[in-house]
Amino acid sequence: MTGLERFMEAKRQEVAELEGGGLERLCPWRGARPAFSRALEARGRGPLAVIAEYKRASPSRGVICESLEPEEAALQYADAGACAVSVLTEERWFHGHVSYLARMAEAMEKSGGNRPPLLRKDFLFHPAQVAATLATPASALLLIVRLTPSARMLRDLREMAEQGGVEAVVEVFDENDLALARESGARIIQVNARDLATLRVDRQACLRLIERRPPEHGELWIAASGMHCRADLEEAAARGFAAALVGSALMEGGRPGEALAALLSRKEAEDAD
């Protein structure tokens, strides 16, 4: 069983519970949803927009940081200049939970400061999961092309999310995925440098894809995985990416706000220039 198949299998019980009555106990979110795409277009403090991720664990790394509560991470990221915050909600492999979205939104709203939009990052492939996301304050959700068997299904899930006020980030790994994403009408394209079947990272493959198939009119591209330093951000921006998603590099060490601020800052020599 590949990594992606393991992740999908872990979500089947959740889908069954939602279909078995779980959705009836949920209410659509009535609060604000800051616009996700608008936040990416604003770019923020760095060479491109940075989506900072709250990621407690991963299959490839094991536990990364479980001492930091989602509320504190959200406040740190907002203060440090994150354009958006990605929240891992998968429980078995990433130690996340869907409740983190509401907890983070509430903490940021109570602080009275900046409220970046939230992205629900999970393995979503069923309408019930989209409906459950609409009951959270997420501004966007992740749809992975390889979890959907057709462009029609991908389009249906995306349109269902958008009708509820949630944008869809459609994740691809290669040109075939990109073709299907575009056929489905996706406009926010995330290129993952980590192959979720093997868990290997190849950041250059991500850069090669945008060179061969550059963004079309109206598309916003996100570079994900393997982003560790400002030079990585600058290279992605130079190739045409609108944003980068950074997770493990920020969470390890337990001070993600400081790590993000350092990632976004210029070297003294650059400031002098």
DORO-585121 format. One record per residue (C-alpha): residue number from 1; x, y, z. Coordinates in nm, 2 decimals, always signed. Layout:
BEGIN
site num = NUM; X = X; Y = Y; Z = Z
...
% end
This chain:
BEGIN
site num = 1; X = +0.00; Y = +0.00; Z = +0.00
site num = 2; X = +0.14; Y = +0.34; Z = -0.10
site num = 3; X = +0.15; Y = +0.64; Z = +0.13
site num = 4; X = -0.14; Y = +0.80; Z = -0.05
site num = 5; X = -0.34; Y = +0.49; Z = -0.03
site num = 6; X = -0.27; Y = +0.47; Z = +0.35
site num = 7; X = -0.39; Y = +0.82; Z = +0.39
site num = 8; X = -0.71; Y = +0.76; Z = +0.20
site num = 9; X = -0.78; Y = +0.45; Z = +0.39
site num = 10; X = -0.75; Y = +0.63; Z = +0.72
site num = 11; X = -1.02; Y = +0.87; Z = +0.61
site num = 12; X = -1.28; Y = +0.61; Z = +0.51
site num = 13; X = -1.41; Y = +0.58; Z = +0.87
site num = 14; X = -1.45; Y = +0.95; Z = +0.89
site num = 15; X = -1.66; Y = +0.95; Z = +0.57
site num = 16; X = -1.87; Y = +0.67; Z = +0.70
site num = 17; X = -1.94; Y = +0.85; Z = +1.02
site num = 18; X = -2.03; Y = +1.17; Z = +0.84
site num = 19; X = -2.27; Y = +0.99; Z = +0.61
site num = 20; X = -2.41; Y = +0.79; Z = +0.91
site num = 21; X = -2.55; Y = +1.10; Z = +1.07
site num = 22; X = -2.24; Y = +1.31; Z = +1.16
site num = 23; X = -2.33; Y = +1.58; Z = +0.91
site num = 24; X = -2.67; Y = +1.63; Z = +1.07
site num = 25; X = -2.50; Y = +1.76; Z = +1.39
site num = 26; X = -2.30; Y = +2.02; Z = +1.20
site num = 27; X = -2.41; Y = +2.37; Z = +1.11
site num = 28; X = -2.26; Y = +2.58; Z = +0.82
site num = 29; X = -2.01; Y = +2.84; Z = +0.94
site num = 30; X = -2.17; Y = +3.18; Z = +0.96
site num = 31; X = -1.87; Y = +3.39; Z = +1.05
site num = 32; X = -1.62; Y = +3.56; Z = +0.83
site num = 33; X = -1.40; Y = +3.38; Z = +0.58
site num = 34; X = -1.11; Y = +3.61; Z = +0.48
site num = 35; X = -1.05; Y = +3.56; Z = +0.10
site num = 36; X = -0.77; Y = +3.30; Z = +0.04
site num = 37; X = -0.68; Y = +3.40; Z = -0.31
site num = 38; X = -0.68; Y = +3.77; Z = -0.23
site num = 39; X = -0.43; Y = +3.70; Z = +0.05
site num = 40; X = -0.20; Y = +3.52; Z = -0.19
site num = 41; X = -0.22; Y = +3.80; Z = -0.44
site num = 42; X = -0.12; Y = +4.05; Z = -0.17
site num = 43; X = +0.21; Y = +3.87; Z = -0.13
site num = 44; X = +0.29; Y = +4.01; Z = +0.21
site num = 45; X = +0.64; Y = +4.07; Z = +0.35
site num = 46; X = +0.84; Y = +3.82; Z = +0.15
site num = 47; X = +0.92; Y = +3.77; Z = -0.22
site num = 48; X = +0.59; Y = +3.58; Z = -0.25
site num = 49; X = +0.30; Y = +3.50; Z = -0.02
site num = 50; X = +0.39; Y = +3.24; Z = +0.25
site num = 51; X = +0.13; Y = +2.99; Z = +0.37
site num = 52; X = +0.26; Y = +2.89; Z = +0.72
site num = 53; X = +0.15; Y = +2.54; Z = +0.83
site num = 54; X = +0.05; Y = +2.40; Z = +1.16
site num = 55; X = +0.19; Y = +2.05; Z = +1.14
site num = 56; X = +0.23; Y = +1.84; Z = +1.46
site num = 57; X = +0.36; Y = +1.53; Z = +1.29
site num = 58; X = +0.41; Y = +1.36; Z = +0.96
site num = 59; X = +0.47; Y = +1.00; Z = +0.83
site num = 60; X = +0.82; Y = +1.09; Z = +0.71
site num = 61; X = +0.93; Y = +1.28; Z = +1.02
site num = 62; X = +0.73; Y = +1.13; Z = +1.30
site num = 63; X = +0.64; Y = +1.38; Z = +1.58
site num = 64; X = +0.76; Y = +1.73; Z = +1.48
site num = 65; X = +0.61; Y = +1.95; Z = +1.76
site num = 66; X = +0.32; Y = +1.86; Z = +1.98
site num = 67; X = +0.40; Y = +2.11; Z = +2.26
site num = 68; X = +0.25; Y = +2.41; Z = +2.08
site num = 69; X = -0.13; Y = +2.45; Z = +2.08
site num = 70; X = -0.30; Y = +2.56; Z = +1.76
site num = 71; X = -0.41; Y = +2.89; Z = +1.92
site num = 72; X = -0.05; Y = +2.99; Z = +2.00
site num = 73; X = +0.07; Y = +2.88; Z = +1.66
site num = 74; X = -0.20; Y = +3.09; Z = +1.49
site num = 75; X = -0.11; Y = +3.40; Z = +1.68
site num = 76; X = +0.26; Y = +3.36; Z = +1.61
site num = 77; X = +0.21; Y = +3.31; Z = +1.24
site num = 78; X = -0.03; Y = +3.61; Z = +1.21
site num = 79; X = +0.22; Y = +3.84; Z = +1.40
site num = 80; X = +0.51; Y = +3.71; Z = +1.19
site num = 81; X = +0.35; Y = +3.79; Z = +0.85
site num = 82; X = +0.19; Y = +3.47; Z = +0.72
site num = 83; X = -0.05; Y = +3.55; Z = +0.43
site num = 84; X = -0.25; Y = +3.24; Z = +0.52
site num = 85; X = -0.23; Y = +2.95; Z = +0.77
site num = 86; X = -0.25; Y = +2.58; Z = +0.66
site num = 87; X = -0.39; Y = +2.35; Z = +0.92
site num = 88; X = -0.33; Y = +1.97; Z = +0.90
site num = 89; X = -0.65; Y = +1.81; Z = +1.02
site num = 90; X = -0.57; Y = +1.45; Z = +0.95
site num = 91; X = -0.56; Y = +1.26; Z = +1.28
site num = 92; X = -0.39; Y = +0.92; Z = +1.24
site num = 93; X = -0.07; Y = +1.02; Z = +1.05
site num = 94; X = -0.04; Y = +1.39; Z = +1.11
site num = 95; X = -0.19; Y = +1.42; Z = +1.46
site num = 96; X = -0.43; Y = +1.69; Z = +1.35
site num = 97; X = -0.80; Y = +1.76; Z = +1.41
site num = 98; X = -1.07; Y = +1.95; Z = +1.23
site num = 99; X = -1.15; Y = +2.14; Z = +1.55
site num = 100; X = -0.81; Y = +2.32; Z = +1.52
site num = 101; X = -0.96; Y = +2.54; Z = +1.25
site num = 102; X = -1.22; Y = +2.70; Z = +1.49
site num = 103; X = -0.97; Y = +2.72; Z = +1.77
site num = 104; X = -0.73; Y = +2.91; Z = +1.56
site num = 105; X = -0.99; Y = +3.14; Z = +1.41
site num = 106; X = -1.13; Y = +3.23; Z = +1.75
site num = 107; X = -0.78; Y = +3.30; Z = +1.90
site num = 108; X = -0.69; Y = +3.53; Z = +1.62
site num = 109; X = -1.03; Y = +3.71; Z = +1.63
site num = 110; X = -1.00; Y = +3.76; Z = +2.01
site num = 111; X = -0.65; Y = +3.90; Z = +1.97
site num = 112; X = -0.79; Y = +4.19; Z = +1.76
site num = 113; X = -0.50; Y = +4.16; Z = +1.52
site num = 114; X = -0.45; Y = +4.03; Z = +1.17
site num = 115; X = -0.67; Y = +3.73; Z = +1.08
site num = 116; X = -0.51; Y = +3.54; Z = +0.79
site num = 117; X = -0.73; Y = +3.29; Z = +0.60
site num = 118; X = -0.72; Y = +2.93; Z = +0.70
site num = 119; X = -0.66; Y = +2.64; Z = +0.46
site num = 120; X = -0.79; Y = +2.29; Z = +0.57
site num = 121; X = -0.52; Y = +2.05; Z = +0.46
site num = 122; X = -0.64; Y = +1.69; Z = +0.46
site num = 123; X = -0.72; Y = +1.40; Z = +0.23
site num = 124; X = -1.06; Y = +1.50; Z = +0.10
site num = 125; X = -1.23; Y = +1.30; Z = -0.17
site num = 126; X = -1.60; Y = +1.28; Z = -0.07
site num = 127; X = -1.88; Y = +1.54; Z = -0.07
site num = 128; X = -1.94; Y = +1.47; Z = +0.30
site num = 129; X = -1.59; Y = +1.59; Z = +0.38
site num = 130; X = -1.65; Y = +1.91; Z = +0.19
site num = 131; X = -1.98; Y = +1.96; Z = +0.37
site num = 132; X = -1.80; Y = +1.91; Z = +0.70
site num = 133; X = -1.54; Y = +2.17; Z = +0.60
site num = 134; X = -1.82; Y = +2.42; Z = +0.54
site num = 135; X = -1.90; Y = +2.39; Z = +0.91
site num = 136; X = -1.55; Y = +2.53; Z = +0.99
site num = 137; X = -1.40; Y = +2.88; Z = +0.95
site num = 138; X = -1.17; Y = +2.75; Z = +0.67
site num = 139; X = -1.14; Y = +2.99; Z = +0.38
site num = 140; X = -1.00; Y = +2.72; Z = +0.16
site num = 141; X = -0.96; Y = +2.34; Z = +0.14
site num = 142; X = -0.72; Y = +2.11; Z = -0.03
site num = 143; X = -0.82; Y = +1.87; Z = -0.31
site num = 144; X = -0.56; Y = +1.63; Z = -0.44
site num = 145; X = -0.60; Y = +1.53; Z = -0.80
site num = 146; X = -0.48; Y = +1.18; Z = -0.74
site num = 147; X = -0.77; Y = +1.12; Z = -0.49
site num = 148; X = -1.03; Y = +1.19; Z = -0.75
site num = 149; X = -1.09; Y = +0.96; Z = -1.05
site num = 150; X = -1.21; Y = +1.22; Z = -1.29
site num = 151; X = -1.21; Y = +1.59; Z = -1.37
site num = 152; X = -1.59; Y = +1.58; Z = -1.32
site num = 153; X = -1.56; Y = +1.47; Z = -0.96
site num = 154; X = -1.29; Y = +1.72; Z = -0.89
site num = 155; X = -1.51; Y = +2.00; Z = -1.04
site num = 156; X = -1.81; Y = +1.89; Z = -0.84
site num = 157; X = -1.62; Y = +1.90; Z = -0.51
site num = 158; X = -1.46; Y = +2.23; Z = -0.60
site num = 159; X = -1.79; Y = +2.39; Z = -0.70
site num = 160; X = -1.96; Y = +2.25; Z = -0.38
site num = 161; X = -1.69; Y = +2.42; Z = -0.17
site num = 162; X = -1.71; Y = +2.74; Z = -0.36
site num = 163; X = -2.09; Y = +2.76; Z = -0.33
site num = 164; X = -2.03; Y = +2.75; Z = +0.05
site num = 165; X = -1.78; Y = +3.03; Z = +0.03
site num = 166; X = -1.47; Y = +2.81; Z = +0.05
site num = 167; X = -1.20; Y = +2.82; Z = -0.22
site num = 168; X = -1.03; Y = +2.50; Z = -0.34
site num = 169; X = -0.66; Y = +2.45; Z = -0.37
site num = 170; X = -0.60; Y = +2.17; Z = -0.62
site num = 171; X = -0.28; Y = +1.98; Z = -0.57
site num = 172; X = -0.08; Y = +1.83; Z = -0.85
site num = 173; X = +0.24; Y = +1.64; Z = -0.88
site num = 174; X = +0.31; Y = +1.62; Z = -1.26
site num = 175; X = +0.18; Y = +1.73; Z = -1.60
site num = 176; X = -0.09; Y = +1.47; Z = -1.61
site num = 177; X = -0.23; Y = +1.59; Z = -1.28
site num = 178; X = -0.21; Y = +1.95; Z = -1.40
site num = 179; X = -0.40; Y = +1.87; Z = -1.72
site num = 180; X = -0.68; Y = +1.71; Z = -1.51
site num = 181; X = -0.68; Y = +2.01; Z = -1.27
site num = 182; X = -0.72; Y = +2.25; Z = -1.55
site num = 183; X = -0.99; Y = +2.04; Z = -1.72
site num = 184; X = -1.18; Y = +2.06; Z = -1.39
site num = 185; X = -1.16; Y = +2.44; Z = -1.39
site num = 186; X = -0.92; Y = +2.48; Z = -1.10
site num = 187; X = -0.76; Y = +2.82; Z = -1.05
site num = 188; X = -0.55; Y = +2.77; Z = -0.74
site num = 189; X = -0.28; Y = +2.51; Z = -0.83
site num = 190; X = -0.05; Y = +2.37; Z = -0.56
site num = 191; X = +0.25; Y = +2.18; Z = -0.69
site num = 192; X = +0.37; Y = +1.94; Z = -0.42
site num = 193; X = +0.74; Y = +1.85; Z = -0.44
site num = 194; X = +0.68; Y = +1.55; Z = -0.22
site num = 195; X = +0.54; Y = +1.24; Z = -0.39
site num = 196; X = +0.27; Y = +1.12; Z = -0.15
site num = 197; X = +0.31; Y = +0.77; Z = -0.28
site num = 198; X = +0.68; Y = +0.74; Z = -0.19
site num = 199; X = +0.72; Y = +1.04; Z = +0.04
site num = 200; X = +1.03; Y = +1.15; Z = -0.15
site num = 201; X = +1.09; Y = +1.52; Z = -0.21
site num = 202; X = +1.22; Y = +1.66; Z = -0.54
site num = 203; X = +1.19; Y = +2.04; Z = -0.53
site num = 204; X = +1.35; Y = +2.07; Z = -0.88
site num = 205; X = +1.06; Y = +1.87; Z = -1.03
site num = 206; X = +0.82; Y = +2.13; Z = -0.89
site num = 207; X = +1.02; Y = +2.41; Z = -1.06
site num = 208; X = +1.05; Y = +2.22; Z = -1.39
site num = 209; X = +0.67; Y = +2.18; Z = -1.40
site num = 210; X = +0.61; Y = +2.55; Z = -1.39
site num = 211; X = +0.87; Y = +2.61; Z = -1.65
site num = 212; X = +0.71; Y = +2.36; Z = -1.89
site num = 213; X = +0.35; Y = +2.45; Z = -1.82
site num = 214; X = +0.35; Y = +2.81; Z = -1.68
site num = 215; X = +0.04; Y = +2.95; Z = -1.51
site num = 216; X = -0.24; Y = +3.04; Z = -1.74
site num = 217; X = -0.45; Y = +3.35; Z = -1.71
site num = 218; X = -0.62; Y = +3.37; Z = -1.37
site num = 219; X = -0.42; Y = +3.09; Z = -1.21
site num = 220; X = -0.24; Y = +3.12; Z = -0.88
site num = 221; X = +0.04; Y = +2.87; Z = -0.82
site num = 222; X = +0.17; Y = +2.75; Z = -0.48
site num = 223; X = +0.50; Y = +2.57; Z = -0.43
site num = 224; X = +0.47; Y = +2.31; Z = -0.15
site num = 225; X = +0.73; Y = +2.09; Z = +0.03
site num = 226; X = +1.10; Y = +2.13; Z = +0.04
site num = 227; X = +1.09; Y = +2.50; Z = +0.11
site num = 228; X = +1.35; Y = +2.58; Z = +0.38
site num = 229; X = +1.51; Y = +2.92; Z = +0.34
site num = 230; X = +1.45; Y = +3.26; Z = +0.18
site num = 231; X = +1.65; Y = +3.16; Z = -0.13
site num = 232; X = +1.40; Y = +2.88; Z = -0.19
site num = 233; X = +1.12; Y = +3.14; Z = -0.18
site num = 234; X = +1.30; Y = +3.38; Z = -0.41
site num = 235; X = +1.36; Y = +3.10; Z = -0.66
site num = 236; X = +1.00; Y = +2.99; Z = -0.65
site num = 237; X = +0.89; Y = +3.36; Z = -0.70
site num = 238; X = +1.13; Y = +3.40; Z = -1.00
site num = 239; X = +0.98; Y = +3.09; Z = -1.17
site num = 240; X = +0.62; Y = +3.23; Z = -1.14
site num = 241; X = +0.48; Y = +3.09; Z = -0.81
site num = 242; X = +0.25; Y = +3.33; Z = -0.63
site num = 243; X = +0.30; Y = +3.15; Z = -0.29
site num = 244; X = +0.49; Y = +2.89; Z = -0.10
site num = 245; X = +0.36; Y = +2.66; Z = +0.17
site num = 246; X = +0.61; Y = +2.60; Z = +0.45
site num = 247; X = +0.55; Y = +2.35; Z = +0.73
site num = 248; X = +0.81; Y = +2.14; Z = +0.89
site num = 249; X = +1.09; Y = +2.40; Z = +0.86
site num = 250; X = +0.88; Y = +2.63; Z = +1.07
site num = 251; X = +0.74; Y = +2.39; Z = +1.32
site num = 252; X = +1.06; Y = +2.21; Z = +1.42
site num = 253; X = +1.20; Y = +2.38; Z = +1.73
site num = 254; X = +0.86; Y = +2.49; Z = +1.86
site num = 255; X = +0.89; Y = +2.86; Z = +1.77
site num = 256; X = +0.72; Y = +2.88; Z = +1.43
site num = 257; X = +0.66; Y = +3.26; Z = +1.46
site num = 258; X = +1.03; Y = +3.33; Z = +1.50
site num = 259; X = +1.11; Y = +3.08; Z = +1.22
site num = 260; X = +0.87; Y = +3.25; Z = +0.99
site num = 261; X = +1.00; Y = +3.60; Z = +1.07
site num = 262; X = +1.36; Y = +3.48; Z = +0.99
site num = 263; X = +1.24; Y = +3.31; Z = +0.67
site num = 264; X = +1.08; Y = +3.64; Z = +0.55
site num = 265; X = +1.36; Y = +3.87; Z = +0.65
site num = 266; X = +1.64; Y = +3.99; Z = +0.42
site num = 267; X = +2.00; Y = +3.95; Z = +0.50
site num = 268; X = +2.18; Y = +4.27; Z = +0.62
site num = 269; X = +2.37; Y = +4.28; Z = +0.30
site num = 270; X = +2.05; Y = +4.27; Z = +0.10
site num = 271; X = +1.90; Y = +4.55; Z = +0.31
site num = 272; X = +2.21; Y = +4.76; Z = +0.25
site num = 273; X = +2.17; Y = +4.72; Z = -0.12
% end
